[in-house]
Amino acid sequence: MKLQRFADEYCQRVEGSAGYRHQLAVAVRAFSESLRRPAMLDDLCAESLNAHLAELRAADYSDSYRKGRKTNLLVLWNAAADDELIAPPRRRKLLPCRVADRVTTAWTRAQVTQQLLPACQGLKGQHSTGVARADYWRAWILCAWDSALRGVDLRRLKFSGVASNGRAVVVQHKTGKRIVAQFTPTTMHAIDCASAPRRELVFPLWGSGEIWRREAARLIALAGLRGSIGMLRASTGTDYELRHPGRGHELLGNTRAVFEKHYLDLSIVESARPAQESLI
């Protein structure tokens, strides 16, 4: 059986999302390219997978990329082994893909209030939805800051899901876990200013995702900042940790370990603490 066919059947069985199906398809495609032919189910063995991982390393792919490809192929390998189609993997025989810690960078509260929010006024005109660009991005920034929701969850947020008191119960797209977001009165007013007639979503797309990201990048450039709009999640989490030590992960709905590894900007938190005094 072709590996891609098994991957498709597996996704139907577990009701995987479109994004998840895409990830597995990319992993199978890369594996097939390494084999120089369509990958078969029997190709899931230590020899073939190790050769694939070694080839990716030789091509200078990042450790995180290689780990992702290995993880996706192991998902299919374990599923096929559970179906007794092939032998289960023996992890000790597989090449390790260790990913080093990365340095998380966030914006400070001052950068968001004094640079990013004022920069919204530099975006003139309206989107095809009839909403002014300045109003849209001001509402987006405030919503992201209050709730720490990921962009994918903000784009799925419906007006009907936000109560008059600013509270919204959201099932996160990535984790499937339910969290409660609380928007401030200021944010609720910004949402009202960015509203349009007969609109179901709070933040509907007016074009492709690429166009959306391009406009977000333009906003950040106008603000004189570096990074991407997705940094708002780390920024508000870090700010919450600064004001409520040990509780930043609660705002994001993550475990403490995930928060510290992916969302906490230590340079901001540590700069607020007194430095050790010199011995001499």
C-alpha positions in Angstrom: 0.0 0.0 0.0 1.2 3.5 -0.8 2.1 5.5 2.3 0.0 8.5 1.2 -3.1 6.3 0.8 -2.6 5.0 4.3 -2.1 8.6 5.6 -5.4 9.7 3.9 -7.3 6.7 5.5 -5.7 7.4 8.9 -6.8 11.1 8.8 -10.3 10.0 8.0 -10.3 7.6 10.9 -9.1 10.1 13.4 -11.0 13.0 11.8 -7.8 15.0 11.4 -8.1 18.7 10.4 -7.1 20.0 7.0 -3.9 21.4 8.5 -3.0 18.1 10.0 -3.7 16.2 6.7 -1.4 18.8 5.0 1.4 18.2 7.5 1.3 14.4 7.0 1.2 14.9 3.2 4.2 17.1 3.3 6.1 14.5 5.4 5.1 11.7 3.1 6.1 13.7 0.0 9.5 14.6 1.5 10.1 10.9 2.4 9.1 9.9 -1.1 11.6 12.4 -2.6 14.3 10.9 -0.4 13.4 7.4 -1.7 13.3 8.7 -5.3 9.9 7.0 -5.7 6.4 7.0 -4.0 6.9 5.8 -0.5 5.2 2.5 0.4 4.0 1.4 3.9 6.8 -1.1 4.1 9.3 1.7 3.7 8.6 2.7 7.3 11.7 1.1 8.7 14.8 2.3 10.7 17.1 2.1 7.7 14.9 4.2 5.4 13.9 6.8 8.0 17.4 7.3 9.2 18.6 7.8 5.6 15.9 10.4 5.1 16.8 12.2 8.3 20.5 12.2 7.4 19.7 13.5 4.0 17.7 16.4 5.5 20.6 17.2 7.8 23.1 17.2 4.9 20.7 19.6 3.0 21.0 21.9 6.1 17.4 21.7 7.2 16.8 22.9 10.7 16.6 20.5 13.7 13.0 21.6 14.3 12.1 20.8 10.6 13.7 17.3 10.8 12.0 16.6 14.1 8.6 17.5 12.6 9.1 15.2 9.7 10.3 12.4 12.0 7.3 12.9 14.3 4.8 12.9 11.5 6.2 9.7 9.9 6.3 8.0 13.3 2.6 8.8 13.8 1.8 6.8 10.6 4.3 4.1 11.5 2.7 3.6 14.9 -0.8 3.6 13.4 0.2 1.0 10.9 1.8 -1.1 13.6 -1.4 -0.9 15.7 -3.2 -2.3 12.6 -0.6 -5.1 12.5 0.4 -4.1 9.0 4.1 -3.6 9.8 6.4 -4.1 12.7 6.4 -1.3 15.4 9.3 1.2 15.5 12.2 0.7 17.8 13.1 4.2 18.8 16.6 3.3 19.9 17.5 2.5 16.3 16.3 5.8 15.0 18.5 8.9 14.7 17.7 11.5 17.4 16.5 15.0 16.4 17.2 17.2 19.3 16.0 20.8 19.1 17.9 23.4 21.1 16.1 26.0 23.1 15.3 29.2 21.3 15.3 32.7 22.6 11.8 34.1 22.7 11.4 37.7 21.8 8.3 39.8 22.8 7.3 43.4 22.7 6.9 45.3 25.9 3.7 47.0 27.0 5.2 50.4 26.2 6.1 49.3 22.6 2.5 48.1 22.0 0.8 51.1 23.5 3.2 53.8 22.2 4.3 52.4 18.9 2.1 49.6 17.5 -1.4 51.0 18.4 -0.6 54.5 17.1 0.8 53.0 13.9 -2.7 51.8 13.1 -3.6 55.3 12.0 -1.0 55.1 9.3 -3.1 52.5 7.5 -5.6 54.4 5.4 -8.7 53.3 3.5 -11.1 50.4 4.0 -11.1 46.7 3.5 -13.6 45.0 1.1 -15.7 44.3 4.2 -16.3 48.1 4.6 -14.2 48.3 7.8 -11.5 50.9 8.1 -8.0 49.4 8.2 -7.0 51.5 11.2 -10.1 50.3 13.1 -9.6 46.7 12.2 -6.0 46.5 13.4 -6.6 48.5 16.5 -9.4 46.0 17.5 -7.2 43.1 16.5 -4.3 44.3 18.7 -6.5 45.0 21.7 -8.3 41.6 21.4 -5.1 39.7 21.1 -3.6 41.5 24.1 -6.7 40.9 26.3 -7.2 37.3 25.4 -3.7 36.0 24.3 -5.6 34.0 21.6 -3.8 32.8 18.6 -4.5 34.4 15.3 -6.4 31.4 14.0 -8.7 31.6 17.0 -9.3 35.3 16.6 -10.2 34.8 13.0 -12.8 32.2 14.0 -14.3 34.4 16.8 -18.0 35.2 16.2 -19.9 38.2 17.4 -22.5 35.8 18.9 -19.7 34.2 20.9 -18.8 37.4 22.8 -21.1 38.3 25.6 -22.1 41.9 26.5 -19.7 41.7 29.5 -16.8 40.9 27.1 -16.5 37.3 28.0 -16.0 34.6 25.4 -15.6 30.9 25.7 -13.3 29.7 23.0 -12.3 26.2 21.9 -8.7 26.5 20.7 -8.1 25.3 17.2 -4.6 24.0 17.9 -5.2 22.1 21.2 -8.9 21.6 21.2 -9.0 22.8 24.7 -11.6 25.3 26.0 -10.5 28.6 27.5 -12.3 31.7 28.7 -11.3 35.0 27.2 -12.1 38.3 28.8 -12.2 41.5 26.7 -12.0 44.9 28.5 -14.6 47.7 27.8 -12.0 49.5 25.8 -11.6 46.5 23.6 -15.3 46.0 23.3 -15.6 49.6 22.0 -12.9 49.0 19.5 -14.7 45.9 18.3 -17.9 48.0 17.8 -15.9 50.6 15.8 -14.6 47.8 13.6 -18.0 46.3 13.0 -19.8 46.0 9.7 -23.4 45.2 8.8 -24.5 41.6 8.5 -21.1 40.3 9.7 -20.8 37.0 11.5 -17.1 37.0 12.3 -15.4 39.7 14.4 -12.3 39.6 12.1 -13.2 38.3 8.6 -10.6 38.0 6.0 -10.8 40.4 3.1 -8.4 38.5 0.9 -5.8 35.7 1.1 -3.8 34.9 4.2 -0.7 36.2 2.4 -2.4 39.6 1.8 -3.4 39.7 5.5 0.2 38.9 6.7 1.6 41.5 4.3 -0.6 44.2 5.7 0.3 43.1 9.3 4.0 43.4 8.3 3.4 46.9 7.0 1.8 47.9 10.3 4.8 46.6 12.2 7.1 48.5 9.9 5.2 51.7 10.5 5.5 51.1 14.2 9.3 50.8 13.9 9.2 47.3 15.4 10.6 44.0 14.4 8.9 40.6 14.3 5.5 39.4 13.3 2.0 40.1 14.5 2.0 36.6 16.1 4.4 38.1 18.7 1.4 39.6 20.5 0.7 36.3 22.1 4.2 36.1 23.7 4.1 39.8 24.5 0.9 39.7 26.5 1.9 36.5 28.2 5.3 38.0 29.2 3.6 41.1 30.4 1.1 39.1 32.5 4.0 37.1 34.0 5.8 40.4 34.8 2.7 41.7 36.7 1.7 38.3 38.1 4.9 36.2 38.7 4.4 32.5 38.0 1.0 32.9 36.3 1.7 33.9 32.7 0.8 30.4 31.5 -2.7 30.8 32.9 -3.5 33.6 30.5 -2.3 31.6 27.5 -3.9 28.4 28.5 -0.6 26.5 28.3 1.3 24.3 30.7 4.0 26.1 32.6 6.7 24.2 30.7 5.3 25.2 27.3 4.9 28.8 28.3 8.4 29.1 29.5 9.9 27.4 26.4 7.9 29.2 23.7 6.3 32.4 25.0 8.3 33.9 27.9 10.7 36.6 27.0 13.2 36.3 29.9 15.0 39.6 28.9 11.8 41.6 29.7 11.0 39.7 33.0 14.6 39.7 34.3 15.2 43.3 33.5 12.5 44.2 36.0 14.4 42.4 38.8 17.4 43.9 40.6 20.7 42.7 39.4 23.2 41.0 41.7 25.4 43.5 43.4 29.1 43.3 42.8 31.3 41.7 45.4 33.9 44.5 45.1 
